[in-house]
Amino acid sequence: MLHASDLLDLSHTLARPLFEKVTYPWQVLPEIGEFVRALGVKLSPDEYDSPAPLVWIHKSALVAPSASITGPCIVGPEAEVRHCAFIRGNVLIGAGAVVGNSTELKNAILFDGVQASHYNYVGDSILGYKAHLGAGAITSNIKGDKSPVVVKNAGELMETGLRKFGAVVGDFVEVGCNAVLNPGTVIGRMSMVYPLTCVRGVVPPRSIVKNTGEIVPKRD
């Protein structure tokens, strides 16, 4: 369940070619910046404005005047970047995605329809199709001892070789308010994280992560 195609609908991102080259989705993190640069220069000026170097914004997107956007960055069709959003580069924002008030993005891919609407931090992370972060939910992207991040999967430690890696959040995942996704968190499709929950390791698809850390199957 850790392959990109297990977690993410690749038809809902311009970064599909990037994911198709790798086994695990976190392997794209070091390549996001260069990919966005190369893709951006190919975008049609009839569809995308370029208000700053290495920044491409679809003409149908809404970007607040107070938002700060540093390239390389692509903002897709009908996306919304709200008041005081802080985009620090190496970012691809999908169609219809929402980057909300005071939300900060850095080295991240947001698939189509993602909502990170209120006071979120998304660093060195991937948010799948229609994933939703509640207010104040964050991805913590570096360990306290600064050692390389590992993915903990059912007792197995998977080395990533990355010093910075926040989370891979699968399609349709709901993350509650003020939850913290620790470095190396991977959440399967259709899962839910309770508010105020600290998450680490791999969460299976269609699961619920409770405040106690207990993971239970999601009922239909």
Secondary structure, 3 states (H helix, E strand, C coil): CCCHHHHCCHHHCCCHHHHCCCCCHHHHHHHHHHHHHHHHCCCCCCCEEEEECCEEEECCCEECCCCEECCCEEECCCCEECCCCEECCCEEECCCCEEEECCEEEEEEECCCCEEEECCEEEEEEECCCCEECCCCEECCECCCCCCEEEEECCEEEEEEECECCEEECCCCEECCCCEECCCEEECCCCEECCCCEECCEECCCEEECCCCCEEECCC
